[in-house]
Amino acid sequence: MTHDSSATHAALNQSPAFEDIDLFASDRPLVEAVALNEASSAYIEHSDFGQLWGSAAMAERGRLANENPPKLKTFDARGNRRDEVEFHPAYHELMTHSVEAGIHNSTWTKHGKPAGRASEVIRAAKFYMAAQVETGHLCPITMTRAAVAALGSQPDVLAQVMPVIASRSYDPTFAPWSTKRGMTLGMGMTEKQGGTDVRSNITRAISDGDAYRISGHKWFMSAPMCDAFLVLAQADDGLSCFFMPRFRPDGSVNAIEFQRLKDKLGNRSNASSEVEFNDAYALRVGEEGKGIRTIIQMVQLTRQDCAIASAGLMRSGLAHALHHARHRSVFQKHLADQPMMQSVLADMALHVEACTALVMRLCHSFDRAPEDPAEAAWMRLLTPAVKYWVCKTAPGFLYEAMECMGGNGYVEEGILARHYREAPVNAIWEGSGNVMCLDVLRALSREGDAAIAVLQALVDDTRGLPGAPDTAAFVARTLLRPDSERVARQAVESLVMLAAAAALNLVHPPHAELFAKTRLDSARSTMYGAAEFTEAQSRGLLDRALPR
Ligand SMILES: Cc1cc2nc3c(=O)[nH]c(=O)nc-3n(C[C@H](O)[C@H](O)[C@H](O)COP(=O)(O)OP(=O)(O)OC[C@H]3O[C@@H](n4cnc5c(N)ncnc54)[C@H](O)[C@@H]3O)c2cc1C
């Protein structure tokens, strides 16, 4: 007789799996923020996307892609260089779905111009939902769409690659980009001696006819199976930006030699390489000596995506925690009905609602910036601030979400352990926290009048909210201090919370009032759940976050 190990007991009082849900329709704060920012016409598209990405099958792909991380194949069996990275099929399936949905290109026309209308907000909602399932594969997705902005500085190169970038077919074959159905792009800036300070790059570019030969290294270069990279290197006239494809025009493999893959805390489905260039073929993008000015256009967009992804990760943490608390009973009562747990979850729901409203408002400014100078100023000042705050709050938030689920939150079968490991990277890459605050100061010093006008607009949009006028006065006073660098984190945090209150006030004023009362008007505890809400307010926040 065989022994049935489950025969002695049933798994009682466990929450059912949180899967096969519509990540869009079940998220009212998202639906309303998208609609407020002029993208309600995409409801069906978003709901279809939300059902697909909320399915058990996609969750399984996310798990497999992370439990089977990419492997570097440096050489073949005969000792020839191969420099290929192999990914699990689940990773390719995630890429296929993201590319089919246009997350890598839909904000551009087929000629590489901004697509306009609400394309940023429409795409951002998809990015936000995909991030709830698997963030590692989003690295090449975000870099591909962002690279187009930098390639705009070199119209002849842009015109060649845009037809392939504009495709919605994912093509993982290792072949010259010009022969492929679709392509992805990466970015190589960081070197051993400096990531923030890219002016310290020592990689050299030597002009060779119409092209350049590049020699040197990059200490971090993610998604190494991209078809081409935008790379910074020192040319005769200074630091310059280059388009470096995996294959030379004659079809031979370019001299891009991967040394190792990083062994990372999280972000495991994504490969991040250390790489040497050995006279690698490349084309210049933009003028010689203007490399930072060129590539910063790409970085502005990847920073936007860091914030969206972190908001998505927190949304996922909240939804899993809330779902669990509604099913798990402790002392004859569901956790979600225990007053203290209700306060914790409601406080977390308020944070996510504010982050969601804020990132969608930011994406709206990207939509409007080409035609509206006030929105361009909003985008310039707030992009680093939003990246700073939203990304920095994610690790602590996810830890709290994990704790709401007790021990189940801490184990690897659930998604929260992965989200938690994933969260810090969005604050580190594409400009770390201090660098974001310095960038806010830079915007203020270079375009001071425009920045002051943005602050004034935030004052208008938060009129009547408790604590808002004092917060705005503090921001202005502190950012304009001669020693503002020393206190920039405090000022930027206040600035971005004011912007969050303003964004939320447009979407759902009662919750903007709660946000202002608990974040702007009073000294905030460092813990979620310490803010005082009535039971009705808590229920309002939670029912809005996830229908029962
Ligand atoms: C998983 C992963 C993948 C990555 N992928 C890529 C990639 O594909 N391409 C690429 O180019 N890079 C990539 N990076 C590198 C990343 O962009 C850098 O690590 C980041 O920009 C920080 O640079 P750094 O590591 O050299 O740190 P540093 O520049 O040495 O910074 C260290 C710390 O000092 C702070 N700091 C810097 N300047 C100042 C200042 N003036 N005042 C106060 N504080 C300051 C920073 O905020 C940071 O906290 C990746 C990193 C990670 C972790």
The ligand as an SDF file (V2000), in Angstrom:
LIG
                    3D

 53 58  0  0  0  0  0  0  0  0999 V2000
   21.5340   45.0340  -12.4150 C   0  0  0  0  0  0  0  0  0  0  0  0
   22.2390   46.2040  -13.0170 C   0  0  0  0  0  0  0  0  0  0  0  0
   22.2350   46.3440  -14.3870 C   0  0  0  0  0  0  0  0  0  0  0  0
   22.8790   47.4380  -14.9810 C   0  0  0  0  0  0  0  0  0  0  0  0
   22.8570   47.5590  -16.3410 N   0  0  0  0  0  0  0  0  0  0  0  0
   23.5250   48.5830  -16.9280 C   0  0  0  0  0  0  0  0  0  0  0  0
   23.5580   48.7310  -18.3500 C   0  0  0  0  0  0  0  0  0  0  0  0
   22.9190   47.9630  -19.0770 O   0  0  0  0  0  0  0  0  0  0  0  0
   24.2650   49.7320  -18.8750 N   0  0  0  0  0  0  0  0  0  0  0  0
   24.9570   50.6170  -18.1080 C   0  0  0  0  0  0  0  0  0  0  0  0
   25.5960   51.5140  -18.6510 O   0  0  0  0  0  0  0  0  0  0  0  0
   24.9420   50.5260  -16.7570 N   0  0  0  0  0  0  0  0  0  0  0  0
   24.2410   49.5410  -16.1590 C   0  0  0  0  0  0  0  0  0  0  0  0
   24.2230   49.4320  -14.7810 N   0  0  0  0  0  0  0  0  0  0  0  0
   25.0400   50.3250  -13.9920 C   0  0  0  0  0  0  0  0  0  0  0  0
   24.2760   51.3900  -13.2520 C   0  0  0  0  0  0  0  0  0  0  0  0
   23.6830   52.2920  -14.1320 O   0  0  0  0  0  0  0  0  0  0  0  0
   25.2660   52.0410  -12.2810 C   0  0  0  0  0  0  0  0  0  0  0  0
   25.6070   51.0680  -11.3120 O   0  0  0  0  0  0  0  0  0  0  0  0
   24.7260   53.2850  -11.6370 C   0  0  0  0  0  0  0  0  0  0  0  0
   24.5680   54.2940  -12.5760 O   0  0  0  0  0  0  0  0  0  0  0  0
   25.6540   53.7930  -10.5090 C   0  0  0  0  0  0  0  0  0  0  0  0
   26.9680   53.8790  -10.9680 O   0  0  0  0  0  0  0  0  0  0  0  0
   28.1500   53.2030  -10.1440 P   0  0  0  0  0  0  0  0  0  0  0  0
   27.7970   51.7770   -9.8940 O   0  0  0  0  0  0  0  0  0  0  0  0
   29.4300   53.4500  -10.8510 O   0  0  0  0  0  0  0  0  0  0  0  0
   28.1740   53.9270   -8.7500 O   0  0  0  0  0  0  0  0  0  0  0  0
   28.7890   55.4110   -8.4060 P   0  0  0  0  0  0  0  0  0  0  0  0
   28.6580   56.2490   -9.6080 O   0  0  0  0  0  0  0  0  0  0  0  0
   30.1170   55.2150   -7.8340 O   0  0  0  0  0  0  0  0  0  0  0  0
   27.7790   55.8690   -7.3090 O   0  0  0  0  0  0  0  0  0  0  0  0
   27.7710   55.3220   -5.9800 C   0  0  0  0  0  0  0  0  0  0  0  0
   26.8250   56.1240   -5.1210 C   0  0  0  0  0  0  0  0  0  0  0  0
   27.2690   57.4740   -5.0500 O   0  0  0  0  0  0  0  0  0  0  0  0
   26.2010   58.3610   -5.2670 C   0  0  0  0  0  0  0  0  0  0  0  0
   26.7260   59.5810   -5.8730 N   0  0  0  0  0  0  0  0  0  0  0  0
   27.2920   59.7170   -7.0830 C   0  0  0  0  0  0  0  0  0  0  0  0
   27.6310   60.9890   -7.3000 N   0  0  0  0  0  0  0  0  0  0  0  0
   27.2840   61.6980   -6.1870 C   0  0  0  0  0  0  0  0  0  0  0  0
   27.3960   63.0600   -5.7850 C   0  0  0  0  0  0  0  0  0  0  0  0
   27.9300   63.9790   -6.5860 N   0  0  0  0  0  0  0  0  0  0  0  0
   26.9170   63.4150   -4.5740 N   0  0  0  0  0  0  0  0  0  0  0  0
   26.3810   62.5130   -3.7590 C   0  0  0  0  0  0  0  0  0  0  0  0
   26.2520   61.2180   -4.0730 N   0  0  0  0  0  0  0  0  0  0  0  0
   26.7040   60.8030   -5.2830 C   0  0  0  0  0  0  0  0  0  0  0  0
   25.2370   57.6070   -6.1590 C   0  0  0  0  0  0  0  0  0  0  0  0
   23.9070   58.0950   -6.0080 O   0  0  0  0  0  0  0  0  0  0  0  0
   25.3980   56.1800   -5.6330 C   0  0  0  0  0  0  0  0  0  0  0  0
   24.5170   55.9940   -4.5600 O   0  0  0  0  0  0  0  0  0  0  0  0
   23.5490   48.3800  -14.1790 C   0  0  0  0  0  0  0  0  0  0  0  0
   23.5350   48.2260  -12.7870 C   0  0  0  0  0  0  0  0  0  0  0  0
   22.8790   47.1670  -12.2090 C   0  0  0  0  0  0  0  0  0  0  0  0
   22.8870   47.0340  -10.7190 C   0  0  0  0  0  0  0  0  0  0  0  0
  1  2  1  0
  2  3  1  0
  2 52  2  0
  3  4  2  0
  4  5  1  0
  4 50  1  0
  5  6  2  0
  6  7  1  0
  6 13  1  0
  7  8  2  0
  7  9  1  0
  9 10  1  0
 10 11  2  0
 10 12  1  0
 12 13  2  0
 13 14  1  0
 14 15  1  0
 14 50  1  0
 15 16  1  0
 16 17  1  0
 16 18  1  0
 18 19  1  0
 18 20  1  0
 20 21  1  0
 20 22  1  0
 22 23  1  0
 23 24  1  0
 24 25  2  0
 24 26  1  0
 24 27  1  0
 27 28  1  0
 28 29  2  0
 28 30  1  0
 28 31  1  0
 31 32  1  0
 32 33  1  0
 33 34  1  0
 33 48  1  0
 34 35  1  0
 35 36  1  0
 35 46  1  0
 36 37  1  0
 36 45  1  0
 37 38  2  0
 38 39  1  0
 39 40  1  0
 39 45  2  0
 40 41  1  0
 40 42  2  0
 42 43  1  0
 43 44  2  0
 44 45  1  0
 46 47  1  0
 46 48  1  0
 48 49  1  0
 50 51  2  0
 51 52  1  0
 52 53  1  0
M  END
$$$$
